[in-house]
């Protein structure tokens, strides 16, 4: 019985190692492009109905956090279905690896938001930049099992995050900071996946 358990453990270790060294194809270009549209729509909505976000930060936060949750739900749902279709037997290991790569950055972004909102409200203007910076860390962490040009997307998010912080004050709440940063960034990610994998027939 011990030999059987040892063999199963070894098989599990081999599967995890293969998953970590296999390029992940669970992210669909079309789905990621859709999240760029979500960012653009949120920016337009903010520009139209929230002309002074600094005076109503709670509405600003609700707009962008709900956009992020919707985007994450869409990506997650599609990722599970696509990974099981493309990676078949390695699907569970590939999904686990993908989540492990991006989850720390996502958790850090969420925790930073909570701390600033409840403990350092005078620094709320920094949130757009910090969101972009933590997102860039998630992209960089995922680069090792995605196409190499994906690092360009990480650089984009890092640069826009630094720019958002450099603006300082109420200007950082501009709808176009988030709309352009995430809109262009997600389109860049989608384009990299599409052209580096030749997924014209399997873009979803």
C-alpha positions as CSV (number, residue, x, y, z in Angstrom):
1,X,0.0,0.0,0.0
2,X,2.9,2.4,0.8
3,X,4.4,1.6,-2.6
4,X,1.1,2.6,-4.2
5,X,0.9,5.9,-2.3
6,X,4.5,6.6,-3.2
7,X,3.8,6.0,-6.8
8,X,0.7,8.2,-6.8
9,X,2.7,11.0,-5.1
10,X,5.4,10.7,-7.7
11,X,2.9,10.8,-10.5
12,X,1.3,13.9,-8.9
13,X,4.7,15.6,-8.6
14,X,5.5,14.8,-12.3
15,X,2.1,16.2,-13.4
16,X,2.7,19.4,-11.3
17,X,6.2,19.8,-12.8
18,X,4.8,19.3,-16.4
19,X,2.1,21.9,-15.7
20,X,4.7,24.4,-14.5
21,X,6.8,24.0,-17.6
22,X,3.9,24.0,-20.2
23,X,2.7,27.2,-21.8
24,X,-0.7,28.0,-20.4
25,X,-3.4,28.4,-23.0
26,X,-6.3,28.9,-20.8
27,X,-6.7,32.6,-21.4
28,X,-8.8,33.4,-24.5
29,X,-7.9,36.5,-26.5
30,X,-11.5,37.4,-27.2
31,X,-12.4,37.2,-23.5
32,X,-9.5,39.4,-22.5
33,X,-10.4,41.9,-25.3
34,X,-14.0,41.9,-23.8
35,X,-12.5,43.1,-20.5
36,X,-10.9,46.0,-22.3
37,X,-14.4,46.9,-23.5
38,X,-15.6,46.8,-19.8
39,X,-12.8,49.2,-18.8
40,X,-13.7,51.6,-21.6
41,X,-17.4,51.5,-20.7
42,X,-16.6,52.1,-17.1
43,X,-14.5,55.1,-18.0
44,X,-17.2,56.5,-20.2
45,X,-19.8,56.0,-17.5
46,X,-17.6,57.7,-14.9
47,X,-16.9,60.7,-17.3
48,X,-20.6,61.1,-17.9
49,X,-22.1,60.5,-14.5
50,X,-19.3,61.2,-12.0
51,X,-17.7,64.5,-13.1
52,X,-16.0,65.0,-9.7
53,X,-14.9,61.6,-8.4
54,X,-12.8,63.1,-5.6
55,X,-16.0,64.3,-4.1
56,X,-17.6,60.9,-4.3
57,X,-14.8,58.4,-3.9
58,X,-17.2,55.6,-2.8
59,X,-19.0,55.8,-6.2
60,X,-15.6,55.8,-7.9
61,X,-14.5,52.7,-6.0
62,X,-17.8,50.9,-6.6
63,X,-17.5,51.6,-10.4
64,X,-14.0,50.2,-10.8
65,X,-14.2,47.4,-8.2
66,X,-17.4,46.1,-9.8
67,X,-15.8,46.3,-13.2
68,X,-12.8,44.3,-11.9
69,X,-15.0,41.7,-10.3
70,X,-17.1,41.3,-13.5
71,X,-13.9,41.0,-15.6
72,X,-12.4,38.5,-13.2
73,X,-15.6,36.4,-13.2
74,X,-15.7,36.4,-17.0
75,X,-12.0,35.4,-17.3
76,X,-12.2,32.8,-14.6
77,X,-15.3,31.1,-16.1
78,X,-13.8,31.1,-19.6
79,X,-10.4,29.9,-18.2
80,X,-11.9,26.8,-16.6
81,X,-13.8,25.8,-19.7
82,X,-11.0,26.5,-22.1
83,X,-8.3,24.9,-20.0
84,X,-10.3,21.7,-19.7
85,X,-10.7,21.7,-23.5
86,X,-7.1,22.5,-24.4
87,X,-5.0,20.9,-21.6
88,X,-7.4,18.0,-20.9
89,X,-5.6,15.7,-18.5
90,X,-3.5,18.5,-17.0
91,X,-6.3,20.9,-16.7
92,X,-6.5,20.9,-12.9
93,X,-2.7,21.4,-12.5
94,X,-2.6,24.1,-15.1
95,X,-5.5,26.1,-13.5
96,X,-3.9,25.7,-10.1
97,X,-0.6,27.0,-11.4
98,X,-2.3,30.0,-13.1
99,X,-4.2,30.9,-10.0
100,X,-1.0,30.6,-7.9
101,X,0.8,32.9,-10.2
102,X,-1.7,35.8,-10.2
103,X,-3.5,35.4,-6.8
104,X,-0.8,37.0,-4.6
105,X,-0.9,40.2,-6.6
106,X,-4.7,40.3,-6.7
107,X,-4.8,39.7,-2.9
108,X,-2.2,42.4,-2.3
109,X,-4.3,44.9,-4.4
110,X,-7.4,44.0,-2.4
111,X,-5.7,44.4,0.9
112,X,-4.1,47.7,0.0
113,X,-7.5,49.0,-1.0
114,X,-9.0,48.0,2.3
115,X,-6.2,49.5,4.4
116,X,-6.2,52.8,2.5
117,X,-10.0,53.2,2.5
118,X,-10.3,52.5,6.2
119,X,-7.0,53.7,7.7
120,X,-5.4,56.2,5.3
121,X,-8.3,57.9,3.4
122,X,-6.1,60.9,2.6
123,X,-4.1,58.6,0.3
124,X,-7.1,57.4,-1.7
125,X,-5.8,59.2,-4.8
126,X,-3.0,56.6,-4.9
127,X,-5.3,53.7,-5.4
128,X,-5.5,53.8,-9.3
129,X,-1.7,53.7,-9.5
130,X,-1.4,51.0,-6.8
131,X,-4.0,48.9,-8.6
132,X,-2.0,49.2,-11.8
133,X,1.3,48.4,-10.1
134,X,0.0,45.3,-8.3
135,X,-1.7,44.2,-11.6
136,X,1.7,44.5,-13.3
137,X,3.3,42.2,-10.7
138,X,0.6,39.6,-11.4
139,X,1.4,39.9,-15.2
140,X,5.1,39.6,-14.6
141,X,4.6,36.6,-12.3
142,X,2.6,34.9,-15.0
143,X,5.1,35.6,-17.8
144,X,7.1,32.4,-17.3
145,X,4.3,30.2,-18.6
146,X,2.8,32.6,-21.2
147,X,4.3,33.9,-24.5
148,X,7.5,35.9,-23.9
149,X,6.2,39.1,-25.3
150,X,3.7,39.2,-22.4
151,X,6.4,41.0,-20.5
152,X,5.5,44.0,-22.6
153,X,2.0,44.1,-21.0
154,X,3.7,44.0,-17.6
155,X,5.8,47.0,-18.5
156,X,2.7,48.8,-19.8
157,X,0.9,48.3,-16.5
158,X,3.9,49.2,-14.5
159,X,4.5,52.4,-16.5
160,X,0.9,53.5,-16.3
161,X,0.8,52.8,-12.6
162,X,3.8,55.0,-12.0
163,X,2.3,57.7,-14.1
164,X,-1.0,57.6,-12.1
165,X,1.0,58.1,-8.9
166,X,3.1,60.8,-10.4
167,X,-0.1,62.8,-11.3
168,X,-0.9,63.0,-7.6
169,X,-4.1,64.4,-6.1
170,X,-7.6,64.4,-7.7
171,X,-6.1,64.2,-11.2
172,X,-5.4,60.5,-10.5
173,X,-9.1,59.8,-10.4
174,X,-9.5,60.8,-14.0
175,X,-11.6,58.1,-15.8
176,X,-9.1,57.9,-18.6
177,X,-6.3,56.8,-16.2
178,X,-8.1,53.6,-15.5
179,X,-9.9,53.3,-18.9
180,X,-6.9,53.8,-21.1
181,X,-4.5,51.8,-18.8
182,X,-6.7,48.7,-18.6
183,X,-8.4,49.1,-21.9
184,X,-5.1,49.3,-23.9
185,X,-3.4,46.8,-21.5
186,X,-6.0,44.1,-21.9
187,X,-6.1,44.6,-25.7
188,X,-2.3,44.3,-25.7
189,X,-2.6,41.0,-23.7
190,X,-5.2,39.7,-26.1
191,X,-3.1,40.6,-29.1
192,X,0.0,38.9,-27.7
193,X,-2.0,35.7,-27.0
194,X,-3.7,35.8,-30.4
195,X,-0.6,36.4,-32.6
196,X,1.9,34.3,-30.6
197,X,-0.3,31.2,-30.6
198,X,-2.0,31.5,-34.0
199,X,-5.4,31.2,-32.4
200,X,-7.5,32.6,-35.2
201,X,-9.7,29.5,-35.0
202,X,-9.7,29.3,-31.2
203,X,-9.8,32.9,-29.9
204,X,-12.4,32.5,-27.2
